[in-house]
Amino acid sequence: MEWGGYNGGEIASKLAIEAARRYIDSHFSSIEHTHENILELIRSAMEYANNVVFERANNLEELKGMGTTLEICLIYNNKAYIGHIGDSRIYRIRGKIIRKLTTDHSYVETLVKGGTITKEEAKHHPKKNMLMKALRMCRNC
């Protein structure tokens, strides 16, 4: 099965979501709820999710090479704390204004940022779905 550009992506996605949720649920009450600590909690939850996906992918032949994107939005005291990896996106909607809050971790986004191609050219680029970062690409990254 192919999903999101990765073999086993649907499985990886479910594993990552559950792992990150469990991690945050089990650690949130034990940290001081400062901006920095909440962001570190999200980073650690994403690293934990990456390790879970990595281990499963390496232990089951049929899941070799699976990976996924992951977005976390933790809302605490009326503030949104975001974790992001891949090319899924988080948007903020206020009234009639929609603002993208994340930047894709893709090859084409790198080209756009570097001025090599335009945003319009990126829409039709042959490597528009090639990710530079995703869960399971490496251990402890």
C-alpha positions in Angstrom: 0.0 0.0 0.0 1.3 3.5 -0.8 0.1 6.6 1.0 1.6 10.0 1.3 4.6 8.9 -0.9 5.8 6.3 1.5 5.3 2.5 1.6 3.1 1.8 4.7 2.4 5.5 5.2 -1.1 4.9 6.7 0.4 2.5 9.3 3.3 4.9 10.0 0.8 7.8 10.4 -1.3 5.9 12.9 1.8 4.8 14.8 3.2 8.3 14.9 -0.1 9.9 16.1 -0.6 7.4 18.8 3.0 7.6 20.0 3.1 11.4 20.1 -0.3 11.5 21.9 0.8 9.0 24.5 4.1 10.8 25.0 2.4 14.2 25.5 -0.3 12.7 27.7 2.2 11.0 30.0 4.6 14.0 30.3 2.5 17.1 30.1 1.6 17.2 33.8 5.2 16.7 34.9 6.7 19.8 33.2 6.5 23.4 34.1 4.2 24.9 31.5 6.5 27.5 30.1 6.7 28.3 26.4 10.1 26.7 26.1 9.1 23.5 28.0 6.0 23.0 26.0 7.9 23.3 22.7 10.5 20.9 24.1 7.8 18.5 25.0 6.4 18.6 21.4 9.9 18.1 20.0 10.5 15.2 22.3 7.1 13.7 21.4 8.0 13.9 17.7 11.4 12.3 18.3 9.7 9.5 20.2 7.1 9.0 17.4 10.0 8.9 14.9 11.7 6.2 17.0 8.5 4.2 17.2 8.0 4.3 13.4 11.7 3.6 12.8 11.7 0.5 15.0 8.5 -0.9 13.4 9.8 -0.2 9.9 13.0 -2.0 10.7 11.4 -5.0 12.4 8.9 -5.9 9.8 10.0 -6.7 6.2 6.7 -5.6 4.7 7.0 -2.2 6.3 10.6 -1.4 5.3 10.8 2.2 4.1 7.5 3.3 5.6 7.4 6.9 6.8 5.0 9.7 7.4 4.6 13.4 8.0 3.5 14.6 11.5 1.8 17.8 12.7 1.2 18.5 16.3 -0.9 21.5 17.6 -1.1 21.6 21.4 -3.4 24.4 22.7 -2.7 25.5 26.2 -3.9 28.7 27.9 -5.2 30.1 24.6 -1.9 29.6 22.8 -1.1 27.2 20.1 2.2 25.3 20.2 3.2 23.6 16.9 5.4 20.7 15.9 5.8 20.0 12.2 7.7 17.6 9.9 7.0 16.9 6.3 4.7 18.6 3.8 1.4 18.4 5.7 0.3 21.8 6.9 -1.1 23.7 9.8 -3.3 26.7 9.0 -4.8 29.4 11.3 -8.3 30.6 10.4 -9.5 33.8 11.9 -12.7 35.1 10.4 -12.2 35.1 6.7 -8.4 35.1 6.9 -6.5 31.8 6.4 -2.8 31.8 7.1 -0.4 28.9 6.6 1.7 28.5 9.7 4.2 25.9 8.6 6.7 25.6 5.7 6.9 22.3 3.8 10.0 20.2 4.3 10.2 19.4 0.6 12.8 19.7 -2.1 10.7 22.1 -4.2 10.2 24.4 -1.2 13.9 24.5 -0.8 14.2 25.6 -4.5 11.5 28.2 -4.0 13.2 29.6 -0.9 16.5 29.7 -2.7 15.0 31.6 -5.6 15.7 28.8 -8.1 12.0 28.4 -9.1 8.8 30.4 -8.5 5.8 29.3 -6.4 3.9 28.8 -9.7 6.7 26.6 -11.1 6.7 24.6 -7.9 3.1 23.5 -8.4 4.1 21.5 -11.5 7.6 20.5 -10.6 8.3 16.8 -11.2 9.8 16.5 -7.7 7.0 18.4 -5.9 6.3 15.5 -3.5 9.9 14.7 -2.6 10.4 15.3 1.1 13.6 16.5 2.8 12.3 15.6 6.3 9.8 13.0 7.5 9.4 10.6 10.3 11.5 7.4 9.8 14.1 9.0 7.6 16.7 8.5 10.3 17.1 7.5 13.9 17.3 10.3 16.4 17.2 13.1 13.8 
